[in-house]
Amino acid sequence: MSDASAALGVRLYPDLVEQGGLAPALVETAARHGLDLGRVTAPEQGRSRFTCAELHSDQGVVCVKLGSQARYFMIDLRVAGEIIARGDVMDLAQVAQVASGWQAGLTVAELTARFPFMEEIRHRPAPVAQVS
């Protein structure tokens, strides 16, 4: 069994095993659909080199990870290290569409309207200390 097979699970992600991991499969899917993802990276070592991908743009980073018990892709949109939107989807082409939209400059509101599985994360303001 190859490292990719062991990390990904042939049963859930046979297409990703064949491509050598999530990042190369995402690049190939985007190319097949004529989508621009910008720079796509994966960790260099360990299991995550097959199961994680990051797509870097001027707006921020799209982080993609795999579900371990069922086939799905978890997407986080991050700006300055903070998650501003997230979603789960089973279709890798939809992951590429979200990432391409983010790369093209779509706002979080536009992405969540276009992709109902994406949800904006609303952060609560930090409590203000009361002065006595």
OpenMM code with the backbone's topology and positions (N, CA, C; nanometers):
from openmm import Vec3, app, unit

residues = "MET SER ASP ALA SER ALA ALA LEU GLY VAL ARG LEU TYR PRO ASP LEU VAL GLU GLN GLY GLY LEU ALA PRO ALA LEU VAL GLU THR ALA ALA ARG HIS GLY LEU ASP LEU GLY ARG VAL THR ALA PRO GLU GLN GLY ARG SER ARG PHE THR CYS ALA GLU LEU HIS SER ASP GLN GLY VAL VAL CYS VAL LYS LEU GLY SER GLN ALA ARG TYR PHE MET ILE ASP LEU ARG VAL ALA GLY GLU ILE ILE ALA ARG GLY ASP VAL MET ASP LEU ALA GLN VAL ALA GLN VAL ALA SER GLY TRP GLN ALA GLY LEU THR VAL ALA GLU LEU THR ALA ARG PHE PRO PHE MET GLU GLU ILE ARG HIS ARG PRO ALA PRO VAL ALA GLN VAL SER".split()
positions = [
    Vec3(0.0848, -0.1177, 0.0000),
    Vec3(0.0000, 0.0000, 0.0000),
    Vec3(0.0897, 0.1245, 0.0000),
    Vec3(0.0602, 0.2195, -0.0876),
    Vec3(0.1400, 0.3410, -0.0967),
    Vec3(0.1114, 0.4336, 0.0213),
    Vec3(0.1989, 0.5313, 0.0428),
    Vec3(0.1772, 0.6309, 0.1483),
    Vec3(0.0464, 0.7053, 0.1259),
    Vec3(0.0183, 0.7409, -0.0007),
    Vec3(-0.1064, 0.8113, -0.0325),
    Vec3(-0.2269, 0.7244, -0.0004),
    Vec3(-0.2210, 0.5972, -0.0338),
    Vec3(-0.3324, 0.5054, -0.0056),
    Vec3(-0.3578, 0.4957, 0.1438),
    Vec3(-0.2507, 0.4830, 0.2210),
    Vec3(-0.2649, 0.4711, 0.3660),
    Vec3(-0.3218, 0.5988, 0.4266),
    Vec3(-0.2778, 0.7150, 0.3796),
    Vec3(-0.3219, 0.8424, 0.4359),
    Vec3(-0.4647, 0.8772, 0.3956),
    Vec3(-0.5007, 0.8479, 0.2715),
    Vec3(-0.6293, 0.8920, 0.2184),
    Vec3(-0.7407, 0.7914, 0.2348),
    Vec3(-0.7079, 0.6664, 0.2291),
    Vec3(-0.8120, 0.5651, 0.2329),
    Vec3(-0.8672, 0.5416, 0.0931),
    Vec3(-0.8319, 0.4299, 0.0365),
    Vec3(-0.8704, 0.3983, -0.1010),
    Vec3(-1.0221, 0.3959, -0.1163),
    Vec3(-1.0922, 0.3514, -0.0156),
    Vec3(-1.2376, 0.3394, -0.0242),
    Vec3(-1.3048, 0.4764, -0.0384),
    Vec3(-1.2620, 0.5761, 0.0367),
    Vec3(-1.3256, 0.7082, 0.0338),
    Vec3(-1.2720, 0.7989, -0.0761),
    Vec3(-1.1445, 0.7893, -0.1053),
    Vec3(-1.0814, 0.8854, -0.1960),
    Vec3(-0.9951, 0.8190, -0.3026),
    Vec3(-1.0488, 0.7232, -0.3791),
    Vec3(-0.9647, 0.6561, -0.4788),
    Vec3(-0.9097, 0.7523, -0.5838),
    Vec3(-0.9866, 0.8559, -0.6190),
    Vec3(-0.9415, 0.9545, -0.7173),
    Vec3(-0.8241, 1.0357, -0.6650),
    Vec3(-0.8245, 1.0674, -0.5362),
    Vec3(-0.7147, 1.1437, -0.4775),
    Vec3(-0.5897, 1.0580, -0.4641),
    Vec3(-0.6074, 0.9295, -0.4334),
    Vec3(-0.4936, 0.8373, -0.4269),
    Vec3(-0.4261, 0.8337, -0.5637),
    Vec3(-0.5065, 0.8221, -0.6683),
    Vec3(-0.4542, 0.8153, -0.8044),
    Vec3(-0.3772, 0.9422, -0.8419),
    Vec3(-0.4225, 1.0576, -0.7933),
    Vec3(-0.3575, 1.1854, -0.8239),
    Vec3(-0.2384, 1.2149, -0.7320),
    Vec3(-0.2239, 1.1386, -0.6238),
    Vec3(-0.1129, 1.1610, -0.5320),
    Vec3(-0.1444, 1.2525, -0.4161),
    Vec3(-0.2730, 1.2785, -0.3918),
    Vec3(-0.3123, 1.3601, -0.2773),
    Vec3(-0.4129, 1.4662, -0.3144),
    Vec3(-0.4603, 1.5379, -0.2122),
    Vec3(-0.5625, 1.6405, -0.2299),
    Vec3(-0.5140, 1.7565, -0.3164),
    Vec3(-0.3966, 1.8114, -0.2864),
    Vec3(-0.3490, 1.9288, -0.3604),
    Vec3(-0.3367, 1.9020, -0.5103),
    Vec3(-0.2679, 1.7954, -0.5534),
    Vec3(-0.2605, 1.7714, -0.6978),
    Vec3(-0.3965, 1.7402, -0.7607),
    Vec3(-0.4848, 1.6730, -0.6874),
    Vec3(-0.6181, 1.6438, -0.7404),
    Vec3(-0.6987, 1.7718, -0.7579),
    Vec3(-0.6829, 1.8645, -0.6655),
    Vec3(-0.7525, 1.9926, -0.6744),
    Vec3(-0.7023, 2.0745, -0.7932),
    Vec3(-0.5716, 2.0761, -0.8135),
    Vec3(-0.5121, 2.1465, -0.9284),
    Vec3(-0.5637, 2.0861, -1.0588),
    Vec3(-0.5666, 1.9534, -1.0656),
    Vec3(-0.6132, 1.8862, -1.1875),
    Vec3(-0.7615, 1.9138, -1.2121),
    Vec3(-0.8418, 1.9104, -1.1079),
    Vec3(-0.9856, 1.9378, -1.1201),
    Vec3(-1.0083, 2.0802, -1.1690),
    Vec3(-0.9358, 2.1753, -1.1129),
    Vec3(-0.9485, 2.3146, -1.1549),
    Vec3(-0.9100, 2.3310, -1.3018),
    Vec3(-0.8014, 2.2695, -1.3425),
    Vec3(-0.7567, 2.2783, -1.4820),
    Vec3(-0.8621, 2.2204, -1.5760),
    Vec3(-0.9208, 2.1085, -1.5373),
    Vec3(-1.0239, 2.0439, -1.6198),
    Vec3(-1.1468, 2.1330, -1.6362),
    Vec3(-1.1754, 2.2180, -1.5359),
    Vec3(-1.2907, 2.3071, -1.5399),
    Vec3(-1.2536, 2.4506, -1.5794),
    Vec3(-1.1273, 2.4736, -1.6155),
    Vec3(-1.0840, 2.6072, -1.6577),
    Vec3(-1.0860, 2.7106, -1.5462),
    Vec3(-1.0536, 2.6684, -1.4241),
    Vec3(-1.0571, 2.7572, -1.3075),
    Vec3(-0.9164, 2.7944, -1.2636),
    Vec3(-0.8998, 2.9187, -1.2186),
    Vec3(-0.7723, 2.9679, -1.1665),
    Vec3(-0.7756, 2.9599, -1.0147),
    Vec3(-0.6846, 2.8817, -0.9583),
    Vec3(-0.6779, 2.8678, -0.8125),
    Vec3(-0.5662, 2.9483, -0.7500),
    Vec3(-0.4789, 3.0053, -0.8294),
    Vec3(-0.3627, 3.0703, -0.7708),
    Vec3(-0.2631, 2.9655, -0.7259),
    Vec3(-0.1872, 2.9976, -0.6228),
    Vec3(-0.0827, 2.9072, -0.5724),
    Vec3(-0.1432, 2.8055, -0.4757),
    Vec3(-0.1222, 2.6785, -0.5063),
    Vec3(-0.1735, 2.5690, -0.4225),
    Vec3(-0.0546, 2.4989, -0.3579),
    Vec3(-0.0606, 2.4831, -0.2259),
    Vec3(0.0473, 2.4150, -0.1550),
    Vec3(-0.0107, 2.3068, -0.0643),
    Vec3(0.0777, 2.2193, -0.0190),
    Vec3(0.0436, 2.1162, 0.0794),
    Vec3(0.1620, 2.1045, 0.1743),
    Vec3(0.1381, 2.0587, 0.2965),
    Vec3(0.2509, 2.0349, 0.3868),
    Vec3(0.3512, 1.9402, 0.3209),
    Vec3(0.4765, 1.9537, 0.3562),
    Vec3(0.5804, 1.8737, 0.2922),
    Vec3(0.5972, 1.7352, 0.3530),
    Vec3(0.5539, 1.7170, 0.4767),
    Vec3(0.5766, 1.5887, 0.5435),
    Vec3(0.4502, 1.5394, 0.6110),
    Vec3(0.4540, 1.4130, 0.6467),
    Vec3(0.3459, 1.3538, 0.7237),
    Vec3(0.2218, 1.3246, 0.6399),
    Vec3(0.1235, 1.2717, 0.7068),
    Vec3(-0.0029, 1.2338, 0.6445),
    Vec3(-0.0712, 1.3533, 0.5786),
    Vec3(-0.0594, 1.4716, 0.6380),
    Vec3(-0.1297, 1.5895, 0.5881),
    Vec3(-0.0830, 1.6324, 0.4488),
    Vec3(0.0341, 1.5859, 0.4044),
    Vec3(0.0774, 1.6218, 0.2685),
    Vec3(-0.0166, 1.5636, 0.1639),
    Vec3(-0.0940, 1.4610, 0.2016),
    Vec3(-0.1928, 1.4011, 0.1113),
    Vec3(-0.3346, 1.4500, 0.1393),
    Vec3(-0.3601, 1.4959, 0.2624),
    Vec3(-0.4974, 1.5230, 0.3056),
    Vec3(-0.5318, 1.6705, 0.3211),
    Vec3(-0.4362, 1.7612, 0.2995),
    Vec3(-0.4592, 1.9048, 0.3156),
    Vec3(-0.4093, 1.9805, 0.1928),
    Vec3(-0.4746, 2.0930, 0.1655),
    Vec3(-0.4283, 2.1825, 0.0593),
    Vec3(-0.4582, 2.3243, 0.1027),
    Vec3(-0.3690, 2.4171, 0.0673),
    Vec3(-0.3904, 2.5591, 0.0920),
    Vec3(-0.3771, 2.6323, -0.0398),
    Vec3(-0.4696, 2.7257, -0.0625),
    Vec3(-0.4712, 2.8053, -0.1837),
    Vec3(-0.4557, 2.9503, -0.1424),
    Vec3(-0.3485, 3.0113, -0.1852),
    Vec3(-0.3115, 3.1451, -0.1396),
    Vec3(-0.3510, 3.2501, -0.2423),
    Vec3(-0.4125, 3.3589, -0.1949),
    Vec3(-0.4485, 3.4701, -0.2820),
    Vec3(-0.4279, 3.6009, -0.2065),
    Vec3(-0.4479, 3.7113, -0.2751),
    Vec3(-0.4351, 3.8420, -0.2102),
    Vec3(-0.5393, 3.8607, -0.1008),
    Vec3(-0.6532, 3.7931, -0.1133),
    Vec3(-0.7613, 3.8069, -0.0152),
    Vec3(-0.7359, 3.7280, 0.1119),
    Vec3(-0.6600, 3.6201, 0.1011),
    Vec3(-0.6373, 3.5326, 0.2143),
    Vec3(-0.6100, 3.3921, 0.1671),
    Vec3(-0.6400, 3.2954, 0.2516),
    Vec3(-0.6068, 3.1562, 0.2244),
    Vec3(-0.7332, 3.0713, 0.2290),
    Vec3(-0.7436, 2.9793, 0.1348),
    Vec3(-0.8469, 2.8765, 0.1386),
    Vec3(-0.7777, 2.7499, 0.1873),
    Vec3(-0.8213, 2.6972, 0.3012),
    Vec3(-0.7662, 2.5727, 0.3562),
    Vec3(-0.8690, 2.4623, 0.3319),
    Vec3(-0.8223, 2.3512, 0.2760),
    Vec3(-0.9104, 2.2384, 0.2464),
    Vec3(-0.8544, 2.1147, 0.3154),
    Vec3(-0.9423, 2.0425, 0.3833),
    Vec3(-0.9057, 1.9174, 0.4493),
    Vec3(-1.0104, 1.8131, 0.4157),
    Vec3(-0.9778, 1.6880, 0.4421),
    Vec3(-1.0667, 1.5770, 0.4097),
    Vec3(-1.1397, 1.5246, 0.5324),
    Vec3(-1.2626, 1.4805, 0.5101),
    Vec3(-1.3347, 1.4072, 0.6127),
    Vec3(-1.2710, 1.2700, 0.6280),
    Vec3(-1.2705, 1.2159, 0.7495),
    Vec3(-1.2041, 1.0870, 0.7709),
    Vec3(-1.3003, 0.9695, 0.7777),
    Vec3(-1.4256, 0.9929, 0.8138),
    Vec3(-1.5218, 0.8831, 0.8267),
    Vec3(-1.6156, 0.8734, 0.7071),
    Vec3(-1.6269, 0.9828, 0.6323),
    Vec3(-1.7108, 0.9872, 0.5120),
    Vec3(-1.6411, 1.0780, 0.4120),
    Vec3(-1.6775, 1.0652, 0.2853),
    Vec3(-1.6136, 1.1461, 0.1820),
    Vec3(-1.6760, 1.2856, 0.1809),
    Vec3(-1.5992, 1.3839, 0.2232),
    Vec3(-1.6362, 1.5235, 0.2093),
    Vec3(-1.5117, 1.6094, 0.2265),
    Vec3(-1.5235, 1.7317, 0.1785),
    Vec3(-1.4136, 1.8267, 0.1832),
    Vec3(-1.4541, 1.9419, 0.2737),
    Vec3(-1.3682, 1.9751, 0.3702),
    Vec3(-1.3928, 2.0846, 0.4629),
    Vec3(-1.3141, 2.2059, 0.4140),
    Vec3(-1.3832, 2.3180, 0.3959),
    Vec3(-1.3235, 2.4400, 0.3417),
    Vec3(-1.3275, 2.5488, 0.4481),
    Vec3(-1.2138, 2.6117, 0.4728),
    Vec3(-1.2060, 2.7310, 0.5586),
    Vec3(-1.1492, 2.8446, 0.4761),
    Vec3(-1.2121, 2.9613, 0.4827),
    Vec3(-1.1552, 3.0827, 0.4252),
    Vec3(-1.0942, 3.1599, 0.5409),
    Vec3(-0.9664, 3.1954, 0.5274),
    Vec3(-0.8949, 3.2616, 0.6372),
    Vec3(-0.8341, 3.3924, 0.5903),
    Vec3(-0.8476, 3.4917, 0.6757),
    Vec3(-0.7839, 3.6209, 0.6534),
    Vec3(-0.7041, 3.6521, 0.7793),
    Vec3(-0.5767, 3.6780, 0.7618),
    Vec3(-0.4871, 3.7058, 0.8747),
    Vec3(-0.4971, 3.5959, 0.9803),
    Vec3(-0.5080, 3.4717, 0.9359),
    Vec3(-0.5122, 3.3576, 1.0268),
    Vec3(-0.6466, 3.3317, 1.0916),
    Vec3(-0.7456, 3.4174, 1.0681),
    Vec3(-0.8770, 3.4026, 1.1296),
    Vec3(-0.9758, 3.3443, 1.0284),
    Vec3(-1.0519, 3.2440, 1.0707),
    Vec3(-1.1522, 3.1838, 0.9825),
    Vec3(-1.2702, 3.2791, 0.9709),
    Vec3(-1.3032, 3.3175, 0.8455),
    Vec3(-1.4157, 3.4082, 0.8233),
    Vec3(-1.5349, 3.3388, 0.7563),
    Vec3(-1.5112, 3.2209, 0.6989),
    Vec3(-1.6198, 3.1419, 0.6411),
    Vec3(-1.5743, 2.9969, 0.6346),
    Vec3(-1.6736, 2.9066, 0.6371),
    Vec3(-1.6397, 2.7644, 0.6264),
    Vec3(-1.7573, 2.6881, 0.5686),
    Vec3(-1.7243, 2.5696, 0.5190),
    Vec3(-1.8285, 2.4846, 0.4640),
    Vec3(-1.7762, 2.3452, 0.4370),
    Vec3(-1.8690, 2.2544, 0.4138),
    Vec3(-1.8376, 2.1154, 0.3798),
    Vec3(-1.9122, 2.0817, 0.2519),
    Vec3(-1.8449, 2.0094, 0.1630),
    Vec3(-1.9076, 1.9686, 0.0378),
    Vec3(-1.8457, 1.8367, -0.0069),
    Vec3(-1.9204, 1.7584, -0.0830),
    Vec3(-1.8716, 1.6277, -0.1259),
    Vec3(-1.8078, 1.6301, -0.2640),
    Vec3(-1.8229, 1.7383, -0.3384),
    Vec3(-1.7758, 1.7467, -0.4765),
    Vec3(-1.6489, 1.8322, -0.4856),
    Vec3(-1.5398, 1.7720, -0.5306),
    Vec3(-1.4125, 1.8438, -0.5418),
    Vec3(-1.4216, 1.9596, -0.6407),
    Vec3(-1.5043, 1.9471, -0.7433),
    Vec3(-1.5210, 2.0574, -0.8388),
    Vec3(-1.5798, 2.1803, -0.7695),
    Vec3(-1.6692, 2.1600, -0.6744),
    Vec3(-1.7250, 2.2738, -0.6013),
    Vec3(-1.6205, 2.3381, -0.5109),
    Vec3(-1.5301, 2.2590, -0.4568),
    Vec3(-1.4184, 2.3152, -0.3795),
    Vec3(-1.3365, 2.4067, -0.4704),
    Vec3(-1.3066, 2.3581, -0.5906),
    Vec3(-1.2293, 2.4377, -0.6859),
    Vec3(-1.3045, 2.5648, -0.7247),
    Vec3(-1.4361, 2.5578, -0.7380),
    Vec3(-1.5155, 2.6761, -0.7729),
    Vec3(-1.5120, 2.7799, -0.6614),
    Vec3(-1.5231, 2.7359, -0.5362),
    Vec3(-1.5131, 2.8286, -0.4224),
    Vec3(-1.3758, 2.8954, -0.4221),
    Vec3(-1.2714, 2.8158, -0.4339),
    Vec3(-1.1348, 2.8689, -0.4310),
    Vec3(-1.1103, 2.9644, -0.5475),
    Vec3(-1.1609, 2.9312, -0.6644),
    Vec3(-1.1451, 3.0173, -0.7813),
    Vec3(-1.2194, 3.1493, -0.7619),
    Vec3(-1.3384, 3.1426, -0.7057),
    Vec3(-1.4141, 3.2643, -0.6771),
    Vec3(-1.3419, 3.3549, -0.5785),
    Vec3(-1.2853, 3.2945, -0.4760),
    Vec3(-1.2083, 3.3691, -0.3755),
    Vec3(-1.0859, 3.4320, -0.4416),
    Vec3(-1.0182, 3.3543, -0.5248),
    Vec3(-0.9005, 3.4027, -0.5983),
    Vec3(-0.9380, 3.5201, -0.6883),
    Vec3(-1.0585, 3.5151, -0.7463),
    Vec3(-1.1036, 3.6198, -0.8389),
    Vec3(-1.1536, 3.7447, -0.7670),
    Vec3(-1.1630, 3.7391, -0.6323),
    Vec3(-1.2014, 3.8580, -0.5571),
    Vec3(-1.3448, 3.8618, -0.5089),
    Vec3(-1.4190, 3.7502, -0.5197),
    Vec3(-1.5545, 3.7486, -0.4653),
    Vec3(-1.5485, 3.7706, -0.3143),
    Vec3(-1.6490, 3.8403, -0.2629),
    Vec3(-1.6572, 3.8623, -0.1190),
    Vec3(-1.7150, 3.7384, -0.0511),
    Vec3(-1.7063, 3.7356, 0.0806),
    Vec3(-1.7658, 3.6249, 0.1560),
    Vec3(-1.9164, 3.6214, 0.1311),
    Vec3(-1.9819, 3.7378, 0.1283),
    Vec3(-2.1262, 3.7429, 0.1033),
    Vec3(-2.1591, 3.6852, -0.0343),
    Vec3(-2.0795, 3.7174, -0.1352),
    Vec3(-2.1023, 3.6641, -0.2694),
    Vec3(-2.0804, 3.5123, -0.2734),
    Vec3(-1.9756, 3.4660, -0.2051),
    Vec3(-1.9480, 3.3216, -0.2028),
    Vec3(-2.0573, 3.2441, -0.1306),
    Vec3(-2.1039, 3.2959, -0.0169),
    Vec3(-2.2074, 3.2246, 0.0579),
    Vec3(-2.3405, 3.2280, -0.0168),
    Vec3(-2.3652, 3.3313, -0.0951),
    Vec3(-2.4870, 3.3355, -0.1773),
    Vec3(-2.4773, 3.2360, -0.2931),
    Vec3(-2.3618, 3.2252, -0.3537),
    Vec3(-2.3426, 3.1365, -0.4690),
    Vec3(-2.3294, 2.9905, -0.4280),
    Vec3(-2.2694, 2.9668, -0.3098),
    Vec3(-2.2452, 2.8302, -0.2622),
    Vec3(-2.3132, 2.8134, -0.1260),
    Vec3(-2.4360, 2.7619, -0.1244),
    Vec3(-2.5133, 2.7536, 0.0001),
    Vec3(-2.4478, 2.6707, 0.1103),
    Vec3(-2.3534, 2.5835, 0.0752),
    Vec3(-2.2854, 2.5041, 0.1775),
    Vec3(-2.1803, 2.5856, 0.2527),
    Vec3(-2.1480, 2.7052, 0.2036),
    Vec3(-2.0524, 2.7922, 0.2724),
    Vec3(-2.1287, 2.8823, 0.3698),
    Vec3(-2.0694, 2.9064, 0.4859),
    Vec3(-2.1332, 2.9878, 0.5890),
    Vec3(-2.0327, 3.0889, 0.6432),
    Vec3(-2.0761, 3.2135, 0.6501),
    Vec3(-1.9913, 3.3172, 0.7086),
    Vec3(-1.9831, 3.2952, 0.8585),
    Vec3(-1.8636, 3.3125, 0.9132),
    Vec3(-1.8428, 3.3003, 1.0571),
    Vec3(-1.8471, 3.4411, 1.1154),
    Vec3(-1.9420, 3.4636, 1.1983),
    Vec3(-1.9559, 3.5968, 1.2599),
    Vec3(-1.8922, 3.5916, 1.3983),
    Vec3(-1.7915, 3.6718, 1.4145),
    Vec3(-1.7201, 3.6748, 1.5424),
    Vec3(-1.7850, 3.7772, 1.6344),
    Vec3(-1.7971, 3.7397, 1.7579),
    Vec3(-1.8502, 3.8323, 1.8578),
    Vec3(-1.7385, 3.9255, 1.9012),
    Vec3(-1.7712, 4.0526, 1.9194),
    Vec3(-1.6669, 4.1443, 1.9683),
    Vec3(-1.6244, 4.1039, 2.1100),
    Vec3(-1.5008, 4.1300, 2.1415),
    Vec3(-1.4487, 4.0990, 2.2752),
    Vec3(-1.5233, 4.1852, 2.3764),
    Vec3(-1.5521, 4.1296, 2.4939),
    Vec3(-1.6240, 4.2087, 2.5949),
    Vec3(-1.5373, 4.3270, 2.6402),
    Vec3(-1.6049, 4.4359, 2.6646),
    Vec3(-1.5361, 4.5564, 2.7120),
    Vec3(-1.5282, 4.5502, 2.8634),
    Vec3(-1.4106, 4.5715, 2.9155),
    Vec3(-1.3919, 4.5667, 3.0614),
    Vec3(-1.4635, 4.6844, 3.1265),
    Vec3(-1.5324, 4.6541, 3.2327),
    Vec3(-1.6023, 4.7585, 3.3087),
    Vec3(-1.5038, 4.8226, 3.4060),
    Vec3(-1.5026, 4.9533, 3.4043),
    Vec3(-1.4167, 5.0276, 3.4990),
    Vec3(-1.5029, 5.0708, 3.6152),
    Vec3(-1.4592, 5.0368, 3.7407),
    Vec3(-1.5398, 5.0758, 3.8556),
    Vec3(-1.4828, 5.1942, 3.9247),
] * unit.nanometer
topology = app.Topology()
chain = topology.addChain("A")
for resn in residues:
    res = topology.addResidue(resn, chain)
    for name in ("N", "CA", "C"):
        topology.addAtom(name, app.Element.getBySymbol(name[0]), res)
